[in-house]
C-alpha cells in the first residue's frame, strides 16, 4: 500500500499517530472495566497528557457513568459509547468512522453528531443511515458513485 500525507508519499508507520480509526465492531476486553480500558488504551498509544480527562468528558456526554463494571455486563450501546470515547478522545488529524451510530440511542447520536461537528480534524465516516442533523461538507453515495455538496443535497445551508 502507498500512503500519502499532505500530498506526499509517506510510510504508513509515520502517519499512524495522526489517524484515529473506529471500526464497525467494538474491540474491548470483556473482563476489564471502563476505567481499566482507559488505562490500557492510554498505554498503547502516544496520547496527549489530558487523554484520561478527555475520555471521561466524552463518557459524560454519552451519559455512561458505570466505569467500574466489567464491560461484559454492558449493553451494546454502552460498549459502543465506551469504544467511541476511547478512540475519539485521541487528538488526531484524521478520524475514520465505520458505522459510528450503530447501537446508539437517540440522545447519544445527537451527542456524537455534535462531537463530530466540533472536531478539529478531518472526519470520514461510513454510514448506511447518517442522522439528518449531521452536516457534512461532501457526500459520496456509493450506490450511484455520485459526489454531491452535502449541504445542498440534505437541505442544509
C-alpha atoms as one frame of an Amber mdcrd trajectory, in Angstrom:
protein
   0.000   0.000   0.000   1.073   3.553  -0.693   0.049   6.238   1.798   0.004
   9.961   1.061   0.006  12.665   3.725  -0.210  16.342   2.831   0.299  15.406
  -0.800   3.497  13.438  -0.274   4.089   9.672  -0.164   4.964   8.530   3.356
   5.373   5.220   5.164   2.129   4.352   6.934   4.005   3.978  10.237   4.875
   7.688  10.146   1.277   8.868   9.898  -0.409   6.225  12.058  -0.407   8.535
  15.148  -2.334  11.093  13.076  -5.169   8.659  12.336  -7.920   7.517  14.703
  -9.965   4.594  13.355 -13.300   3.425  14.756 -14.255   0.097  13.156 -17.893
  -1.015  12.978 -17.210  -3.634  15.645 -16.076  -2.649  19.126 -12.836  -4.239
  20.293 -12.961  -4.293  24.075 -11.735  -6.719  26.725 -14.827  -8.229  28.348
 -13.254  -8.732  31.760 -11.949  -5.157  32.056 -13.875  -2.147  33.376 -14.216
   1.158  31.545 -11.591   2.648  33.890  -9.177  -0.177  33.044  -9.821   0.296
  29.326  -8.860   3.956  29.591  -5.526   2.943  31.106  -4.909   0.186  28.535
  -5.637   2.472  25.567  -3.584   5.303  27.107  -0.653   2.908  27.454  -0.966
   1.518  23.913  -0.920   4.877  22.168   1.067   8.041  22.281  -1.656  10.376
  23.521  -1.951  13.851  24.945  -1.494  14.262  28.726  -5.226  15.011  29.094
  -6.339  11.767  27.394  -7.990  10.304  30.513  -9.911  13.521  31.189 -10.884
  13.741  27.513 -12.274  10.177  27.558 -14.202  10.898  30.756 -15.652  14.074
  29.221 -16.924  12.080  26.222 -18.345   9.395  28.510 -20.232  12.120  30.413
 -21.603  13.460  27.114 -22.835   9.950  26.327 -24.180   9.595  29.901 -22.108
   6.490  30.590 -21.240   6.510  34.267 -20.691   2.835  35.117 -16.913   2.904
  34.977 -16.231   0.120  37.496 -18.418  -2.563  35.910 -16.786  -5.156  33.593
 -17.786  -4.430  30.013 -19.151  -7.934  29.526 -22.091  -6.630  31.587 -22.562
  -3.598  29.290 -25.312  -3.375  26.683 -24.279  -2.982  23.025 -24.987   0.746
  23.262 -22.848   1.121  26.393 -19.995  -0.763  24.727 -20.247   1.484  21.665
 -20.193   4.641  23.809 -17.074   3.436  25.626 -15.270   2.429  22.423 -16.136
   5.691  20.652 -14.928   7.670  23.667 -11.634   5.769  23.813 -10.899   6.410
  20.136 -12.350   9.900  19.672 -10.511  11.251  22.725  -7.245  10.918  20.804
  -6.172  14.189  19.242  -5.766  13.128  15.644  -5.738  14.848  12.284  -7.929
  12.229  10.601 -10.831  10.280  12.108 -12.140   7.280  10.166 -15.528   6.154
  11.486 -17.204   2.982  10.235 -20.905   2.884  11.182 -20.358   5.048  14.279
 -24.086   5.376  15.046 -24.716   1.642  15.409 -26.276   0.696  18.770 -26.521
   4.326  19.946 -29.730   5.745  21.380 -31.119   8.995  20.007 -29.520  11.192
  22.680 -26.097   9.621  22.178 -26.439  10.000  18.415 -27.120  13.719  18.912
 -24.022  13.989  21.143 -21.866  12.125  18.607 -23.076  14.388  15.793 -22.209
  17.400  17.937 -18.754  15.992  18.696 -18.078  15.273  15.007 -19.059  18.824
  14.074 -16.772  20.239  16.811 -13.869  18.021  15.756 -10.711  19.878  14.732
  -9.536  17.111  12.418 -10.986  15.709   9.228 -13.717  13.155   9.793 -14.558
  10.490   7.210 -17.500   8.284   8.060 -19.352   5.400   6.524 -22.980   5.033
   7.481 -25.990   3.346   5.943 -28.205   5.882   7.696 -26.438   9.090   8.738
 -28.553  11.214  11.076 -30.377  14.096   9.376 -28.786  16.552  11.817 -25.268
  15.702  10.602 -23.899  18.431   8.351 -21.181  17.217   6.013 -19.050  19.072
   3.501 -19.190  16.306   0.897 -21.120  13.082   0.418 -20.210  10.212  -1.873
 -23.114   7.861  -2.494 -21.522   4.543  -3.450 -24.799   3.247  -4.846 -24.596
   5.790  -7.656 -20.961   6.905  -7.316 -22.179  10.491  -7.319 -20.398  13.093
  -5.222 -22.522  15.992  -4.035 -22.297  19.008  -1.813 -23.979  17.561   1.258
 -25.492  20.825   2.406 -27.484  21.186  -0.807 -28.485  17.514  -1.040 -29.649
  17.286   2.584 -31.385  20.645   2.781 -28.762  22.429   4.921 -27.464  25.859
   4.091
